[in-house]
């Protein structure tokens, strides 16, 4: 059987409202997510046993053992044909853009293709992580509950720059520092005529985790200020629980120029650019 390659795109929370907390401690969210053309790549080659090898520019510190979400995801399919998995890690770890969750979702798609079985869904997938279900089909969606309630949303492509200052922020610490955990949900999402209309609507929404994350890692405020100062930036905001931030720009050319400038002025920061939106086609598993 040929090898299978699958793309795991970065997930970006364009808005993230914390609307409550369940008795079991899980927080209730109302979030609008879209996916970026930046991401990790996984290659699956038929093998006698499930093994994982991690390489790439962001591979340092990423485990290759059974604690990795990629192997946990593959294990959901039970006994059967195995694979030697190579993860090309391009997204920073623990960065608020769903890298590990997107990798796990990509592994679920690849294993379903490898074994010619239906895609795994349900509680077992949610147990891998609250972000995994939304990464299974990387299209824009409104996510509610703890992240498992998904409503597809049509968004125009949004020219964007992603920036991470290479500071890891622990998600539990950010939620613990959140003062108010019962906030208003997002406004109803209209039909957007164009990217400018979408960005104007997003500017009226929030990321409720941004302030506590900045308190824990002040460099996030520096990233936001750097994005806001770039020509053509219409909105700068943190994604997820941080520390990755995004800037939305008036055009793809402005975003590309901004990312090039950031790479020159702050070379220690990770950055990428490209339109946020629907990455489902790019993420579909393919034989190679």
Residue pairs with C-beta under 8 A, 6 or more apart in sequence:
1 46
1 81
1 114
2 287
2 288
3 43
3 44
3 45
3 46
3 287
3 288
4 43
4 44
4 83
4 110
4 113
4 114
4 285
4 286
4 287
4 288
5 41
5 42
5 43
5 44
5 285
5 286
5 288
6 41
6 42
6 44
6 106
6 107
6 109
6 110
6 113
6 283
6 284
6 285
6 286
7 39
7 40
7 41
7 106
7 279
7 282
7 283
8 39
8 40
8 41
8 42
8 91
8 99
8 102
8 103
8 105
8 106
8 135
8 283
9 35
9 36
9 37
9 38
9 39
9 102
9 138
9 279
9 282
9 283
10 35
10 36
10 38
10 39
10 91
10 97
10 98
10 99
10 102
10 162
10 244
10 272
11 33
11 34
11 35
11 36
11 97
11 98
11 101
11 102
11 131
11 134
11 135
11 138
11 239
11 240
12 33
12 34
12 35
12 36
12 97
12 160
12 162
12 239
12 246
12 276
13 31
13 32
13 33
13 96
13 207
13 239
13 240
14 31
14 32
14 33
14 34
14 158
14 202
14 205
14 237
14 239
14 246
14 276
15 31
15 32
15 186
15 202
15 205
15 206
15 207
15 237
16 29
16 30
16 31
16 206
16 207
16 208
16 209
16 239
16 240
17 29
17 30
17 31
17 183
17 184
17 185
17 186
17 205
17 206
17 208
18 27
18 28
18 29
18 175
18 178
18 180
18 181
18 183
18 208
18 209
19 28
19 29
19 30
19 182
19 183
19 184
19 185
20 27
20 28
20 181
20 182
21 27
21 28
21 181
21 182
22 28
22 146
26 130
26 146
27 146
27 175
27 181
28 144
28 145
28 146
29 143
29 144
29 145
29 146
29 147
30 142
30 143
30 144
30 185
30 186
31 142
31 143
31 144
31 147
31 186
32 140
32 141
32 142
32 143
32 153
32 186
32 189
32 202
32 205
33 134
33 140
33 141
33 143
34 140
34 155
34 158
34 276
34 277
34 278
35 138
35 139
35 140
35 276
35 277
35 278
35 279
35 283
36 97
36 160
36 162
36 272
36 274
36 276
36 279
37 272
37 274
37 275
37 279
37 282
38 90
38 91
38 162
38 272
38 274
39 90
39 91
39 102
39 279
39 283
40 56
40 87
40 88
40 89
40 90
40 91
40 99
40 102
40 103
40 106
41 87
41 88
41 90
42 70
42 85
42 86
42 87
42 88
42 103
42 106
42 107
42 110
43 85
43 86
43 88
43 288
44 83
44 84
44 85
44 110
44 111
44 114
45 83
45 84
45 85
45 86
46 81
46 82
46 83
46 84
46 114
47 82
47 83
47 84
48 82
49 82
50 71
50 74
50 75
50 82
50 83
50 85
51 84
51 85
52 64
52 65
52 68
52 70
52 71
52 85
52 86
52 87
53 64
53 84
53 85
53 86
53 87
54 62
54 63
54 64
54 68
54 86
54 87
54 89
55 86
55 87
55 88
55 89
56 87
56 88
56 89
56 90
57 89
57 90
58 89
58 90
58 91
58 92
58 93
58 270
59 87
59 89
61 93
62 68
62 87
62 89
62 93
65 71
66 72
66 75
68 100
69 100
69 101
69 103
69 104
69 107
69 128
69 129
69 132
70 85
70 87
70 103
70 104
70 106
70 107
71 85
71 107
72 104
72 128
73 104
73 105
73 107
73 108
73 111
73 120
73 125
73 128
73 132
74 83
74 85
74 107
74 108
74 111
76 108
76 111
76 120
76 124
76 125
76 128
77 111
77 112
77 115
77 117
77 120
80 115
81 114
81 115
83 110
83 111
83 114
85 107
87 103
89 99
91 97
91 99
91 102
92 99
92 164
92 166
92 244
92 270
93 99
93 100
93 168
94 168
94 169
94 170
94 171
95 164
95 168
95 242
95 243
95 244
95 270
96 169
96 238
96 239
96 240
96 241
96 242
96 243
96 244
97 162
97 164
97 239
97 240
97 244
98 131
98 134
98 135
98 240
100 129
101 128
101 129
101 131
101 132
101 135
102 131
102 135
102 138
104 128
104 129
104 132
104 135
105 132
105 133
105 135
105 136
105 138
106 135
106 283
106 285
108 119
108 120
108 125
108 132
108 136
109 119
109 136
109 283
109 284
109 285
110 285
111 120
112 118
112 119
112 120
112 285
113 285
119 136
121 133
121 136
125 132
125 133
125 136
126 132
126 133
126 146
126 148
130 146
130 147
130 148
131 147
133 147
133 148
133 150
134 141
134 143
134 147
134 150
137 280
138 278
138 279
138 280
138 283
139 152
139 278
139 279
139 280
140 152
140 153
140 154
140 155
140 277
140 278
141 150
141 151
141 152
141 153
142 150
142 151
142 153
142 186
142 189
143 149
143 150
143 151
144 151
144 185
153 189
154 191
154 192
155 192
155 198
155 276
155 277
155 278
156 192
156 194
156 195
156 198
156 277
157 195
157 275
157 276
157 277
158 195
158 198
158 199
158 248
158 275
158 276
158 277
159 195
159 248
159 249
159 250
159 251
159 252
159 254
159 255
159 273
159 275
160 246
160 247
160 248
160 249
160 255
160 273
160 274
160 275
160 276
161 227
161 230
161 246
161 247
161 249
161 255
161 258
161 259
161 262
161 271
161 272
161 273
162 239
162 244
162 245
162 246
162 270
162 271
162 272
162 273
163 223
163 226
163 227
163 244
163 245
163 246
163 247
163 262
163 269
163 270
163 271
164 223
164 243
164 244
164 245
164 269
164 270
164 271
165 217
165 219
165 220
165 222
165 223
165 243
165 268
165 269
166 268
166 269
166 270
167 217
167 219
167 220
167 243
168 243
169 213
169 216
169 217
169 220
169 241
169 242
169 243
171 240
171 241
173 216
174 209
174 212
174 213
174 216
174 241
174 242
175 181
175 209
175 212
175 241
177 212
177 213
177 215
177 216
178 208
178 209
178 212
179 212
180 208
183 206
183 208
186 205
187 201
187 204
187 205
189 201
190 201
192 198
192 201
195 248
196 234
196 250
199 234
199 235
199 248
202 235
202 237
202 248
203 234
203 235
207 237
207 238
207 239
209 238
209 240
209 241
209 242
210 220
210 237
210 238
210 242
213 220
213 238
213 241
213 242
213 243
214 220
214 221
214 238
214 242
217 242
217 243
219 243
220 238
220 242
220 243
220 245
223 243
223 245
223 269
224 236
224 237
224 238
224 245
226 262
226 265
226 266
227 233
227 236
227 245
227 246
227 247
227 258
228 236
228 247
230 247
230 249
230 258
230 261
230 262
231 254
231 257
231 258
232 249
232 250
232 251
232 254
232 255
232 257
232 258
233 247
233 248
233 249
233 254
233 258
234 248
234 249
234 250
235 247
235 248
236 245
236 246
236 247
236 248
237 245
237 246
238 244
238 245
238 246
239 245
239 246
246 276
247 255
247 258
248 276
249 255
249 258
252 274
252 275
255 273
255 274
256 273
258 273
259 271
259 272
259 273
262 269
262 271
263 271
